[in-house]
Amino acid sequence: MKQKQRIEVVFQKHSDQAKKDYRTHLIATIECFRFLLRQGLAFRGDDESHNSNNQGNFLELLDFLAQHNTKIDRVFKNARGNLKLVAPKIQKDIVRAAASETTKVIIDDLGDDLFAVLVDEARDISVKEQMAVCLRYVNKEGIVMERFLGLVHVSSTNVLSLKVALEYLLAKHSLSLARIRGQGYDGATSRKRKDMLCESQMQKTIVALQNGDVSSGRDLNQETTLKRAGDIRWGSHYGTILSLISIFSSLVEVLEVIEEDENNPEQRA
């Protein structure tokens, strides 16, 4: 009798509103991502629980945005409990999408022109060796540009390994080695010995777990390497000694490899 009160009409109305609310939530989330990425700021906080005084840059910025926008605030308060836009996995997905779009803009700006590559060492938080590659080129306005292209993990720093890694990264973005007209390297020392140390310790940990010599669980058996002692913080020397004791057998193995394989007599000694 009353068409506007029919069940399918009511469902459609709620469905359309849910889509609008989701889009509002998504856009607000992406705007926060863009700000943090542009400023090079960390996303996560040490304690992101509801009772935390500081939930980290992303959640705090999202909350700040809601406090100054009534529409966004309403959407956040009415959001379903299973909405995962703030989850770490979704954060990483959106950041990867942003990185992909940013790189696409750089490649489009380069076009079919010639370019130079700048290669440098860059370690991640787990002290794994990575090769950072930047492009240097002249854009359509005649301005020299230097733009970051990407990171490639390398376990070896010999010429062939670096060449393969560079070819892989360039091919990934449809760039040819034939277009390179310059190369720049900083000549930094390799981190391959730390990679070797981590690999040796990992294999020992796997065997210990299989034999039941160590316990497994959250935050246990994390990847470990030598810690550098600080010049003024004497507590750091204690941490260095603890790490040395925990990976001593692996350290001995790496030193034996250096003794046998190192080309430099001083390094062998």
C-alpha positions, 0 to 999 in steps of 0.5 A, spaced: 500 500 500 505 504 501 511 503 496 516 507 500 515 502 506 516 496 502 522 492 505 526 492 498 526 499 498 528 500 505 534 495 504 536 499 498 536 505 502 540 502 507 545 499 502 546 506 499 547 509 505 552 504 507 556 505 501 556 512 502 559 511 509 564 506 507 566 511 502 567 517 507 571 512 511 575 510 506 577 517 503 578 519 510 583 514 511 587 515 505 588 522 506 591 520 513 596 515 509 597 521 504 599 526 509 604 521 513 607 518 507 608 525 504 612 527 511 615 520 511 612 519 518 611 512 521 604 509 522 604 505 528 604 506 535 607 502 541 601 501 544 594 502 539 589 500 544 583 504 546 586 506 553 593 508 550 595 515 551 598 515 544 596 510 539 601 512 534 601 517 528 595 514 524 590 513 529 591 519 532 591 523 526 584 519 524 581 521 530 584 529 530 580 529 523 574 526 526 574 531 531 574 537 526 569 534 521 562 532 523 560 528 517 567 523 518 565 523 526 558 520 525 561 515 520 566 513 525 562 512 530 557 508 526 562 504 523 561 496 524 565 492 528 568 488 523 570 494 519 578 493 518 580 499 514 584 501 520 587 494 520 595 493 519 594 489 513 589 494 510 594 499 511 600 496 508 595 494 502 593 502 501 601 504 502 603 499 497 598 502 492 600 509 493 607 507 492 605 503 485 602 510 483 607 514 485 612 510 481 608 510 475 608 518 475 615 517 475 616 512 470 611 517 466 615 523 467 621 519 465 618 517 458 623 514 453 628 519 455 635 516 457 637 516 465 642 515 470 642 510 476 644 512 483 645 506 487 646 506 495 646 501 501 640 501 505 639 497 511 632 495 513 630 494 521 633 487 521 639 489 518 638 486 512 642 489 506 638 492 501 640 496 494 637 502 493 636 505 486 634 512 484 633 515 477 637 521 475 634 524 468 632 531 465 624 532 465 620 535 459 621 542 462 629 541 462 630 540 470 634 535 472 630 530 477 632 525 482 627 520 484 627 514 488 625 507 484 625 502 489 629 497 494 632 490 492 635 485 497 641 483 496 645 477 500 651 478 495 655 484 493 659 482 487 658 485 481 654 479 478 649 479 483 648 487 483 647 487 476 642 481 476 638 485 482 639 492 478 636 488 471 630 485 475 628 492 478 629 496 471 625 490 468 620 490 473 618 498 471 619 496 463 626 500 463 632 498 459 639 498 461 641 500 454 638 507 456 643 508 462 648 513 460 651 514 467 652 510 474 653 512 481 655 508 487 658 510 494 663 504 494 660 502 501 662 496 505 658 490 504 653 487 509 654 480 506 657 478 513 651 480 517 647 476 512 651 470 513 651 471 521 643 471 521 643 465 516 647 461 520 644 463 527 637 461 523 639 454 521 641 453 529 635 456 531 631 451 527 635 445 529 634 447 536 626 448 535 626 441 532 630 438 538 626 441 543 632 445 546 628 452 546 621 454 546 617 457 541 612 462 541 610 469 540 616 474 540 621 468 542 627 466 537 627 473 534 632 474 529 639 476 532 645 480 530 651 483 534 649 490 537 654 496 536 656 498 543 655 506 544 660 511 546 657 514 552 652 509 554 655 503 558 649 499 558 649 498 551 656 494 552 652 489 556 647 488 551 653 487 546 656 482 550 649 478 551 648 478 543 655 476 543 654 470 547 647 468 544 650 467 537 657 466 539 657 459 535 655 462 529 660 468 529 665 463 530 663 460 523 663 466 519 670 468 522 672 461 519 669 463 512 672 470 512 679 466 514 678 461 508 675 465 503 677 473 504 681 476 498 684 481 503 690 478 507 689 483 512 681 481 513 683 474 513 688 476 519 
